[in-house]
């Protein structure tokens, strides 16, 4: 990549990592927040849930907002709103005020990553897409790992309020750099907001994610809140699909799925989102519940996966640009499968070194899969189609992550519910067996990604007609 594109990517990554970290950084502070704000754990969970629902609600608006106001304006407004929410969260005086401010923060954070991706994709052009996506992939894969570590350090040594205040200087730097570096795109167009589509898609997506997130609390898909969320959300999304396919100008362009590369990349992204985020829930639980590690230690024990991904992504990005994603992604899936298989043999005394090695291998596989797939999603599209494609691919990734968490949570809950003997030694062994069984599901879900990966392009991307 040339110097200008590196500068652009650094600004986007700086903003993106804030919003991704805030999806997990609060999780380790839930108990502290409940105690300090005199709230029940059920109420305080909405500090995380409200943020995720706000993220999901605004992602569908990304394409329209970029076309109407330009990517630079939308990105800077999103970061500003995120910072306002962060500052107010740090000043919260009750659980109710904290939840409201987290929702505000989520409304800002929801567009930061997709708008940043679209700006970079338009600037890079097809032939540099793999390298660009490998850069933007760093916060995507490292965020879930670094969040608990940073959150644990802050909670242990400072006030929980600094979980939110720490965003302010980072965000201020990102805004200052964005003002100087982000391209002053063409004048905003007259794209009209698809109000009916918004009233179907945004609430439908939020309801679906709410229902899936409640699976972890209820431990079953038969709980009324889960059923209302999943069925109600699915009904609204189906209604949106019928509305979208009727004509032009809808909020998200579903006709993009007619592009074979985009459809294959979307399928791979969804399935790997299921595997990645589902496993990222149960891995730290194994370290904490079975191995009795602290939240901070559990976060640090996940670091090898991030290291493996960080090493693999730039290499995979270059190879994708030269050979095509179809020649890289299947190998990435197989490598991720090899790393995940180790966890199907978990016991209460499995060597942490062995697990670190398996995580490193898994990280390499993730780095060779997620970002090359996303690069393939953009490489055959016109520059004008990129904003709406970004909305769609981020919706797919978000829903995939929620599905993964829900599926593996239910599997683990059922295993734990039926295999707990009395003695502590036997209990640890049974717990480990429950986690090992759950990882077989993670292996199966990961293997499914081989199907769409087979249809990814096996040739270099075409020359960029509009390199940006």
C-alpha positions in Angstrom: 0.0 0.0 0.0 1.1 3.5 -0.7 1.7 6.1 2.1 -1.6 7.8 1.6 -3.6 4.6 2.0 -1.6 3.7 5.1 -2.5 7.0 6.7 -6.1 6.6 5.8 -6.1 3.0 7.2 -4.5 4.2 10.5 -7.3 6.7 11.1 -10.0 4.2 10.4 -8.4 1.6 12.7 -8.0 4.1 15.5 -11.7 4.8 15.5 -12.8 1.2 14.9 -10.9 -0.3 17.8 -12.7 2.0 20.2 -16.2 0.8 19.2 -15.1 -2.9 19.1 -13.3 -2.8 22.4 -16.4 -1.3 24.0 -18.4 -4.4 23.1 -16.4 -6.5 25.5 -14.4 -4.2 27.8 -17.5 -3.6 30.1 -18.1 -7.4 30.6 -15.4 -7.8 33.2 -16.8 -4.8 35.2 -20.4 -6.0 35.4 -20.1 -7.2 39.0 -18.4 -3.9 40.0 -21.0 -1.8 38.3 -23.8 -3.7 40.0 -22.2 -3.1 43.4 -21.3 0.5 42.9 -24.7 1.5 41.3 -26.7 -0.7 43.7 -28.4 -2.6 40.9 -29.2 -6.2 40.2 -27.2 -8.3 37.8 -30.2 -8.6 35.6 -30.5 -4.8 35.3 -26.8 -4.2 34.9 -26.6 -6.7 32.0 -28.5 -4.1 29.9 -25.3 -2.0 30.0 -23.9 -4.5 27.5 -27.2 -5.5 25.8 -28.3 -1.9 25.2 -25.0 -1.1 23.5 -25.2 -4.1 21.2 -28.8 -3.4 20.3 -28.0 0.3 19.5 -25.0 -0.9 17.3 -27.4 -3.3 15.4 -30.0 -0.6 14.9 -27.8 1.9 13.1 -25.7 -0.4 11.0 -28.4 -0.7 8.3 -28.4 3.1 7.8 -24.7 3.2 6.8 -25.1 3.0 3.1 -27.8 5.6 2.9 -26.0 8.0 5.3 -22.7 7.8 3.2 -24.6 8.5 0.0 -26.5 11.4 1.5 -23.9 13.1 3.7 -20.5 11.6 2.5 -18.4 9.1 4.3 -16.1 11.7 5.9 -19.0 13.5 7.6 -20.7 10.4 8.8 -17.6 8.9 10.2 -16.7 12.1 12.2 -20.2 12.6 13.5 -20.3 8.9 14.5 -17.0 9.2 16.4 -18.2 12.5 18.1 -21.5 10.8 19.2 -19.5 7.8 20.5 -17.3 10.2 22.5 -20.2 12.1 23.9 -21.8 8.8 25.0 -18.5 7.7 26.5 -18.1 10.8 28.6 -21.6 10.6 29.8 -21.2 6.9 30.7 -18.2 7.9 32.8 -20.4 10.4 34.7 -23.4 8.1 35.1 -25.0 8.4 38.6 -27.4 5.4 38.3 -27.9 2.2 36.4 -30.7 3.8 34.4 -28.6 6.7 33.3 -25.7 4.4 32.4 -27.9 2.2 30.2 -29.3 5.3 28.4 -25.8 6.7 27.8 -24.5 3.3 26.6 -27.3 3.3 24.0 -26.2 6.7 22.9 -22.7 5.5 22.7 -23.8 2.5 20.6 -25.7 4.7 18.2 -22.4 6.5 17.5 -20.2 3.3 17.5 -22.5 1.3 15.2 -21.4 3.2 12.0 -17.7 3.7 12.8 -16.5 0.4 11.5 -18.8 0.0 8.4 -18.2 3.6 7.3 -14.5 3.2 7.8 -14.5 -0.1 5.8 -16.4 1.6 2.9 -14.0 4.6 2.9 -11.0 2.3 2.7 -12.6 0.0 0.1 -13.4 2.9 -2.2 -9.9 4.4 -1.8 -8.1 1.1 -2.3 -9.8 -0.3 -5.4 -10.1 -4.1 -6.2 -6.4 -4.8 -6.6 -5.4 -3.6 -3.1 -8.6 -4.8 -1.3 -7.0 -7.8 0.4 -4.2 -5.7 2.0 -6.6 -3.1 3.1 -9.0 -5.5 4.7 -6.1 -7.2 6.5 -5.4 -3.9 8.2 -9.0 -3.2 9.2 -9.2 -6.8 10.4 -6.7 -6.2 13.3 -9.2 -4.5 15.6 -12.0 -7.0 14.6 -10.0 -10.0 15.8 -8.0 -8.4 18.6 -10.9 -6.4 20.1 -12.7 -9.3 21.8 -9.3 -10.4 23.2 -7.9 -7.1 24.4 -11.3 -5.9 25.8 -11.4 -8.1 28.8 -7.6 -7.6 29.5 -7.9 -3.8 29.4 -11.1 -3.8 31.3 -9.6 -6.0 34.0 -6.6 -3.8 34.4 -8.8 -0.7 34.7 -11.2 -2.3 37.2 -8.4 -3.7 39.3 -6.3 -0.5 39.5 -8.7 2.4 38.8 -12.4 3.3 38.9 -14.8 1.6 36.5 -15.5 5.1 35.1 -12.1 5.0 33.3 -13.4 2.2 31.1 -15.4 5.0 29.4 -13.1 8.0 30.0 -10.2 6.2 28.3 -12.0 6.6 25.0 -11.9 10.4 25.1 -8.2 11.0 24.3 -8.1 8.2 21.7 -11.3 9.6 20.0 -10.0 13.2 20.1 -6.8 12.1 18.3 -8.9 10.1 15.8 -11.1 13.1 15.0 -8.1 15.4 14.6 -6.5 13.0 12.2 -9.7 12.4 10.3 -10.2 16.1 9.8 -6.8 16.2 8.0 -6.6 12.8 6.3 -10.0 11.5 5.4 -10.9 12.3 1.8 -13.3 15.2 1.2 -15.6 13.1 -0.9 -17.8 14.3 -3.7 -20.7 16.5 -2.6 -23.5 14.8 -0.8 -26.2 13.3 -3.0 -30.0 13.4 -2.7 -30.4 9.8 -1.7 -33.8 9.4 0.0 -34.2 7.5 3.2 -36.2 4.3 2.8 -38.4 4.9 5.9 -40.5 1.7 5.5 -37.3 -0.4 5.0 -35.8 1.2 8.1 -38.9 0.5 10.2 -38.7 -3.1 9.2 -34.9 -3.8 9.1 -33.5 -1.9 12.1 -36.1 -3.1 14.7 -36.0 -6.6 13.2 -32.3 -6.8 13.5 -32.4 -5.4 17.1 -35.2 -7.9 18.1 -33.3 -10.8 16.6 -30.1 -10.0 18.3 -31.9 -9.4 21.6 -33.6 -12.8 21.4 -30.3 -14.5 20.6 -28.5 -12.6 23.4 -31.2 -13.7 25.9 -30.5 -17.3 25.1 -27.4 -17.0 27.3 -29.5 -15.7 30.2 -32.4 -18.1 29.8 -30.3 -21.2 28.8 -33.0 -22.3 26.4 -34.6 -21.1 23.1 -38.0 -21.8 24.6 -38.0 -18.9 27.0 -40.8 -16.4 26.1 -38.3 -13.5 25.7 -36.1 -15.5 23.4 -39.0 -16.7 21.3 -40.5 -13.2 21.0 -37.1 -11.7 20.0 -36.1 -14.4 17.5 -39.6 -14.9 15.9 -40.5 -11.2 15.9 -37.1 -10.2 14.5 -37.2 -12.9 11.9 -40.7 -11.9 10.8 -39.7 -8.3 10.4 -36.5 -9.3 8.4 -38.6 -11.5 6.1 -41.0 -8.6 5.6 -38.0 -6.4 4.8 -36.7 -8.9 2.3 -40.0 -8.9 0.4 -40.0 -5.1 0.5 -36.4 -4.7 -0.6 -36.7 -7.1 -3.6 -39.7 -5.1 -4.9 -37.8 -2.1 -6.1 -34.8 0.2 -6.0 -33.7 2.7 -3.4 -34.2 0.3 -0.4 -32.1 0.6 2.7 -30.0 -2.5 2.0 -29.6 -3.8 -1.5 -30.3 -7.5 -1.4 -29.7 -7.8 -5.2 -26.0 -7.7 -4.3 -26.4 -11.4 -3.6 -26.7 -12.0 -7.3 -22.9 -11.3 -7.4 -21.4 -14.8 -6.9 -18.3 -13.5 -5.1 -20.3 -11.3 -2.7 -22.7 -14.1 -2.0 -19.9 -16.6 -1.3 -18.0 -14.1 0.8 -21.2 -13.3 2.8 -21.8 -17.0 3.5 -18.2 -17.5 4.7 -18.3 -14.3 6.8 -21.5 -15.4 8.5 -20.4 -19.0 9.3 -17.0 -17.9 10.5 -18.7 -15.2 12.6 -20.8 -17.9 14.2 -17.6 -19.9 15.1 -15.4 -17.0 16.1 -17.7 -15.2 18.4 -19.2 -18.3 19.9 -15.8 -19.8 20.7 -14.7 -16.4 22.1 -17.5 -16.7 24.7 -16.7 -20.3 25.9 -12.9 -20.1 25.8 -12.6 -17.5 28.6 -15.3 -19.4 30.5 -13.2 -22.6 30.4 -10.2 -20.7 31.8 -12.3 -19.1 34.6 -14.6 -21.9 35.5 -12.5 -25.0 35.1 -8.9 -23.6 35.6 -10.0 -21.0 38.1 -8.2 -18.2 36.4 -9.1 -14.5 36.9 -10.8 -12.5 34.2 -7.5 -10.7 33.5 -5.6 -14.0 33.3 -8.2 -15.5 31.0 -7.9 -12.5 28.7 -4.1 -12.9 28.6 -4.4 -16.6 27.9 -6.4 -15.7 24.7 -3.5 -13.5 23.4 -1.9 -16.3 21.2 -5.0 -16.3 19.0 -4.6 -12.6 18.4 -0.9 -12.9 17.7 -1.5 -15.7 15.2 -4.2 -13.6 13.4 -2.0 -10.5 13.4 0.8 -12.4 11.8 -1.4 -14.1 9.2 -3.6 -11.2 8.1 -1.0 -9.1 6.2 0.4 -12.2 4.4 -3.1 -13.5 3.6 -4.1 -10.0 2.3 -1.2 -9.8 -0.1 -1.8 -13.4 -1.3 -5.5 -12.6 -1.8 -4.6 -9.7 -4.1 -2.3 -11.8 -6.1 -4.1 -15.2 -6.3 -7.7 -14.6 -5.3 -9.6 -15.3 -2.0 -10.7 -18.8 -3.2 -7.1 -20.0 -3.1 -6.5 -18.7 0.4 -9.7 -19.0 2.5 -10.2 -22.8 2.3 -6.7 -23.3 3.7 -7.5 -20.8 6.4 -10.6 -22.7 7.3 -8.7 -26.0 7.5 -6.0 -24.4 9.7 -8.7 -22.9 12.0 -10.3 -26.4 12.2 -6.9 -27.9 13.3 -6.6 -25.4 16.1 -10.1 -25.8 17.2 -10.0 -29.6 17.2 -7.4 -29.5 20.1 -10.2 -28.0 22.3 -12.4 -31.0 21.8 -9.9 -33.0 24.0 -10.0 -30.6 26.9 -9.5 -31.9 30.4 -9.1 -30.2 33.8 -5.3 -30.4 33.4 -4.7 -29.9 29.7 -1.3 -28.1 29.3 -1.7 -24.3 29.0 1.2 -24.4 26.6 -0.6 -26.8 24.3 -3.7 -24.7 24.4 -1.7 -21.6 23.7 -0.2 -23.3 20.6 -3.7 -24.4 19.5 -4.9 -20.8 19.9 -2.0 -19.5 17.8 -2.8 -22.0 15.0 -6.5 -21.0 15.3 -5.5 -17.4 15.0 -3.6 -18.0 11.8 -6.6 -19.7 10.4 -8.9 -16.8 11.4 -6.5 -14.3 9.9 -6.5 -16.3 6.6 -10.3 -16.5 6.5 -12.2 -13.5 7.8 -10.5 -10.6 6.0 -9.8 -12.3 2.7 -13.5 -13.2 2.6 -14.5 -9.6 3.2 -12.1 -8.4 0.6 -13.7 -10.8 -1.9 -17.1 -9.3 -1.1 -15.9 -5.9 -2.4 -13.6 -6.9 -5.3 -16.2 -7.4 -8.0 -18.5 -4.6 -7.0 -18.6 -1.1 -8.5 -17.4 1.8 -6.3 -20.9 3.1 -6.0 -22.2 -0.2 -4.6 -19.6 -0.3 -1.8 -21.5 1.7 0.9 -24.6 -0.5 0.8 -22.5 -3.6 0.5 -20.7 -2.6 3.7 -24.0 -2.3 5.5 -25.0 -5.7 4.4 -21.7 -7.5 5.2 -21.6 -5.9 8.7 -25.2 -7.0 9.4 -24.3 -10.5 8.3 -21.2 -10.5 10.5 -23.2 -9.2 13.5 -26.0 -11.7 13.2 -23.5 -14.5 12.7 -21.7 -13.6 15.9 -25.0 -13.5 17.8 -26.1 -16.9 16.4 -22.7 -18.4 17.4 -23.0 -17.1 21.0 -26.6 -18.4 21.3 -25.9 -21.9 19.8 -22.8 -22.6 21.9 -24.3 -21.1 25.0 -27.3 -23.5 24.8 -25.0 -26.5 24.1 -22.8 -25.7 27.0 -25.8 -25.0 29.3 -27.2 -28.4 28.5 -23.9 -30.2 29.1 -23.3 -28.4 32.4 -26.8 -29.2 33.5 -26.5 -32.9 33.2 -22.9 -33.8 34.1 -22.0 -32.3 37.5 -21.0 -35.0 40.0 -20.4 -34.3 43.7 -16.6 -34.3 44.4 -14.6 -31.2 43.4 -12.1 -33.3 41.4 -14.8 -35.1 39.5 -16.7 -31.8 39.0 -13.7 -30.2 37.3 -13.4 -33.2 35.0 -17.1 -33.1 34.2 -16.9 -29.4 33.5 -14.0 -29.9 31.2 -15.9 -32.7 29.4 -18.8 -30.2 28.9 -16.5 -27.7 27.3 -14.9 -30.3 25.1 -18.3 -31.5 23.8 -19.3 -27.9 23.1 -16.1 -27.4 21.0 -17.2 -30.3 18.8 -20.1 -28.0 17.8 -17.6 -25.2 17.1 -15.6 -27.6 14.9 -18.8 -28.5 12.9 -19.8 -24.9 12.5 -16.3 -23.9 11.3 -16.3 -26.8 8.8 -19.5 -25.5 7.2 -17.5 -22.4 6.0 -15.8 -24.7 3.5 -19.0 -24.8 1.4 -19.2 -21.0 0.6 -15.4 -20.7 0.5 -15.4 -23.1 -2.4 -17.2 -20.5 -4.5 -14.9 -17.6 -3.8 -12.9 -16.3 -6.8 -9.7 -18.2 -7.6 -8.1 -15.5 -9.7 -6.7 -12.0 -9.0 -9.2 -9.2 -8.8 -9.7 -7.2 -12.1 -7.9 -3.9 -12.6 -9.5 -1.0 -10.8 -11.5 1.2 -13.1 -11.8 3.8 -10.3 -8.9 3.4 -7.9 -10.2 6.2 -5.7 
